[in-house]
């Protein structure tokens, strides 16, 4: 009996296989994520477990992964060459990143979601010096997610969605002071905008016009700026649009510029400056809607 107990204790003390996870680094020898020959690691295989980390550095071959099978990993890192080229991850299936402080995208690097989803469940810091493009980013787990860096979220070929687990929203996205949301996007998650929200897509190559950002569902606050401009718009029918379908309250500035259309359907109250200028600049405010911006521009005290 004593012997059997000691055997049982020894078995229970053994760590579960793979429990600590594996660190994988992309080597650029092919495009398939789920081919172990394309990853360097101590144990072989490829990242496909919630305890695995995936690092995609800049590679001289410029051959980067295409994820075609839905899976979960712990952390995702994209690097660059220290100059003006970055790594690229393309999704044709959903990817869940389960760790906290688990996503880092270097300058010039980007994640192309296509029409698929990047699902974040661990909360914490997202380092965005590059950008996450198209598809949907789901912020889950009841956490706060905070971005830092100089990049952001871009709706280029598809309308990007930034979505929480449900409503009322248990998750919050805090957009860092150097970060942005650009292109066409539907922002459903509770947003603290300390950076810039502007449909003007100055990231994609080529002419980008007629982009729309819709702020809806959960409220949006912050000290960042709200803007609707269009660098590439020239013709009268070309217009970028910012639609306010959720309350927006903050201390930042509002700009409605060249070929910009602001469509206000819910409360918008900002302490900062309001600048409307440029050709075909337009503001529409729905009936019985409070539009209270540039609140310190008038002095109420008598002489």
HELIX and SHEET records of a PDB file:
HELIX    1   1 UNK A    2  UNK A   13  1                                  12    
HELIX    2   2 UNK A   36  UNK A   38  5                                   3    
SHEET    1   A10 UNK A  39  UNK A  40  0                                        
SHEET    2   A10 UNK A  23  UNK A  26 -1                                        
SHEET    3   A10 UNK A  53  UNK A  56  1                                        
SHEET    4   A10 UNK A  75  UNK A  78  1                                        
SHEET    5   A10 UNK A 103  UNK A 105  1                                        
SHEET    6   A10 UNK A 124  UNK A 128  1                                        
SHEET    7   A10 UNK A 144  UNK A 148  1                                        
SHEET    8   A10 UNK A 172  UNK A 175  1                                        
SHEET    9   A10 UNK A 190  UNK A 193  1                                        
SHEET   10   A10 UNK A 220  UNK A 221  1                                        
SHEET    1   B 9 UNK A  66  UNK A  67  0                                        
SHEET    2   B 9 UNK A  88  UNK A  91  1                                        
SHEET    3   B 9 UNK A 110  UNK A 112  1                                        
SHEET    4   B 9 UNK A 131  UNK A 133  1                                        
SHEET    5   B 9 UNK A 152  UNK A 164  1                                        
SHEET    6   B 9 UNK A 136  UNK A 139  1                                        
SHEET    7   B 9 UNK A 117  UNK A 120  1                                        
SHEET    8   B 9 UNK A  95  UNK A  97  1                                        
SHEET    9   B 9 UNK A  71  UNK A  73  1                                        
SHEET    1   C10 UNK A  66  UNK A  67  0                                        
SHEET    2   C10 UNK A  88  UNK A  91  1                                        
SHEET    3   C10 UNK A 110  UNK A 112  1                                        
SHEET    4   C10 UNK A 131  UNK A 133  1                                        
SHEET    5   C10 UNK A 152  UNK A 164  1                                        
SHEET    6   C10 UNK A 180  UNK A 187  1                                        
SHEET    7   C10 UNK A 196  UNK A 198  1                                        
SHEET    8   C10 UNK A 225  UNK A 228  1                                        
SHEET    9   C10 UNK A 254  UNK A 256  1                                        
SHEET   10   C10 UNK A 274  UNK A 276  1                                        
SHEET    1   D10 UNK A  66  UNK A  67  0                                        
SHEET    2   D10 UNK A  88  UNK A  91  1                                        
SHEET    3   D10 UNK A 110  UNK A 112  1                                        
SHEET    4   D10 UNK A 131  UNK A 133  1                                        
SHEET    5   D10 UNK A 152  UNK A 164  1                                        
SHEET    6   D10 UNK A 180  UNK A 187  1                                        
SHEET    7   D10 UNK A 212  UNK A 215  1                                        
SHEET    8   D10 UNK A 240  UNK A 244  1                                        
SHEET    9   D10 UNK A 260  UNK A 264  1                                        
SHEET   10   D10 UNK A 282  UNK A 285  1                                        
SHEET    1   E 3 UNK A 248  UNK A 250  0                                        
SHEET    2   E 3 UNK A 268  UNK A 270  1                                        
SHEET    3   E 3 UNK A 291  UNK A 292  1                                        
END                                                                             
